Amino acid sequence: MFLRFRSEELNNHFIYPDWWLVSDYAPLTITILITEEHIQTKKRMIVKDSKEEKTFVNNLTKAIKDINTSVLSKVNSLENAVSLIAHAIDESWEKNSKTVNISKLSKSW
């Protein structure tokens, strides 16, 4: 049995020398804890080459053009510009994307 060296999660193996049968080896067991995992079943998306994609890109283009870039040499101005871009992306994404179910037939790309 190969276990990760000094792993607290896997440092719970047991050797049972009393369980020998016809072999000269002692059975080994280990308990591996499996934690609950959340598997996402929905996602938001915009279909490529759709009207929504064009609107999404146009909204972002307009939002970026409207940002005052004359004083980006100051940290506060730069942070504000980045914040405005992030807000524009979030807002346009929410307006133009739709929620879809992820299934085994969904494309992996």
KERO-40165 format. One record per residue (C-alpha): residue in one letter; x, y, z. Coordinates in nm, 4 decimals. Example, Ala and Ser with C-alpha at 12.3 -4.5 7.8 and 13.67 -1.06 7.14 Angstrom:
<pts>
PT	A	1.2300	-0.4500	0.7800
PT	S	1.3670	-0.1060	0.7140
</pts>
This chain:
<pts>
PT	M	0.0000	0.0000	0.0000
PT	F	0.1435	0.3356	-0.1053
PT	L	0.0229	0.6406	0.0861
PT	R	0.1218	1.0053	0.0789
PT	F	0.4059	1.0649	0.3227
PT	R	0.2984	1.2601	0.6336
PT	S	-0.0610	1.2972	0.5133
PT	E	-0.2992	1.3433	0.8039
PT	E	-0.5996	1.2454	0.5876
PT	L	-0.4421	0.9150	0.4839
PT	N	-0.2575	0.8363	0.8056
PT	N	-0.5231	0.5922	0.9255
PT	H	-0.4199	0.2580	0.7774
PT	F	-0.4439	-0.0662	0.9738
PT	I	-0.2449	-0.3881	0.9510
PT	Y	-0.4242	-0.7097	1.0553
PT	P	-0.1633	-0.9796	1.1257
PT	D	-0.4314	-1.2040	1.2820
PT	W	-0.6181	-1.2233	0.9496
PT	W	-0.3471	-1.4219	0.7729
PT	L	-0.4854	-1.7189	0.5867
PT	V	-0.2697	-1.9306	0.3565
PT	S	-0.0602	-1.6297	0.2560
PT	D	0.2344	-1.4899	0.4491
PT	Y	0.1018	-1.1344	0.3995
PT	A	-0.1071	-0.9387	0.6485
PT	P	-0.4195	-0.7667	0.5100
PT	L	-0.4147	-0.3872	0.5130
PT	T	-0.7098	-0.1474	0.5212
PT	I	-0.7413	0.2284	0.4973
PT	T	-1.0373	0.4595	0.5457
PT	I	-1.0576	0.7416	0.2927
PT	L	-1.3016	1.0177	0.3771
PT	I	-1.5098	1.1433	0.0871
PT	T	-1.6465	1.4929	0.1306
PT	E	-1.9679	1.6172	-0.0235
PT	E	-1.9114	1.8123	-0.3422
PT	H	-2.1415	2.0617	-0.5109
PT	I	-2.1834	1.9858	-0.8800
PT	Q	-2.3039	2.2790	-1.0842
PT	T	-2.6064	2.1947	-1.3010
PT	K	-2.6788	2.5380	-1.4480
PT	K	-2.4708	2.8118	-1.6076
PT	R	-2.5243	3.1396	-1.7866
PT	M	-2.4241	3.1692	-2.1506
PT	I	-2.4569	3.3735	-2.4665
PT	V	-2.4942	3.1866	-2.7952
PT	K	-2.2137	3.2633	-3.0387
PT	D	-2.3113	3.4901	-3.3312
PT	S	-2.6504	3.5616	-3.1740
PT	K	-2.8308	3.8946	-3.1418
PT	E	-2.7531	3.8805	-2.7674
PT	E	-2.3808	3.8452	-2.8348
PT	K	-2.3828	4.1506	-3.0622
PT	T	-2.5763	4.3515	-2.8030
PT	F	-2.3349	4.2370	-2.5284
PT	V	-2.0305	4.3492	-2.7293
PT	N	-2.1948	4.6787	-2.8329
PT	N	-2.2858	4.7583	-2.4714
PT	L	-1.9281	4.6921	-2.3581
PT	T	-1.7814	4.8956	-2.6428
PT	K	-2.0015	5.1923	-2.5551
PT	A	-1.9267	5.1612	-2.1818
PT	I	-1.5502	5.1517	-2.2435
PT	K	-1.5664	5.4497	-2.4820
PT	D	-1.7549	5.6500	-2.2169
PT	I	-1.4850	5.6023	-1.9513
PT	N	-1.2727	5.9108	-1.8839
PT	T	-0.9135	5.8011	-1.9513
PT	S	-0.7497	6.1437	-1.9315
PT	V	-0.6122	6.0972	-1.5769
PT	L	-0.5295	5.7263	-1.5542
PT	S	-0.1850	5.8101	-1.4152
PT	K	-0.3463	5.8392	-1.0704
PT	V	-0.4175	5.5119	-0.8882
PT	N	-0.7692	5.6151	-0.7846
PT	S	-0.8623	5.7036	-1.1425
PT	L	-0.7269	5.3734	-1.2725
PT	E	-0.9124	5.1749	-1.0049
PT	N	-1.2318	5.3642	-1.0893
PT	A	-1.1912	5.2888	-1.4618
PT	V	-1.1340	4.9189	-1.3940
PT	S	-1.4357	4.9142	-1.1630
PT	L	-1.6533	5.0765	-1.4321
PT	I	-1.5410	4.8173	-1.6882
PT	A	-1.6152	4.5309	-1.4478
PT	H	-1.9575	4.6760	-1.3701
PT	A	-2.0338	4.7153	-1.7421
PT	I	-1.9362	4.3530	-1.8085
PT	D	-2.1523	4.2249	-1.5210
PT	E	-2.4511	4.4372	-1.6194
PT	S	-2.4361	4.3490	-1.9885
PT	W	-2.3813	3.9799	-1.9087
PT	E	-2.6881	3.9696	-1.6834
PT	K	-2.9032	4.1433	-1.9472
PT	N	-2.7914	3.9358	-2.2467
PT	S	-2.7043	3.5896	-2.1159
PT	K	-2.9496	3.3150	-2.0355
PT	T	-2.9451	3.0322	-1.7833
PT	V	-2.9101	2.6825	-1.9297
PT	N	-2.9021	2.3374	-1.7734
PT	I	-2.5757	2.1461	-1.7939
PT	S	-2.6342	1.7860	-1.8966
PT	K	-2.4331	1.4906	-2.0218
PT	L	-2.5283	1.5999	-2.3730
PT	S	-2.3831	1.9504	-2.3237
PT	K	-2.0816	2.0394	-2.5337
PT	S	-1.7540	2.0320	-2.3383
PT	W	-1.6191	2.3469	-2.5054
</pts>
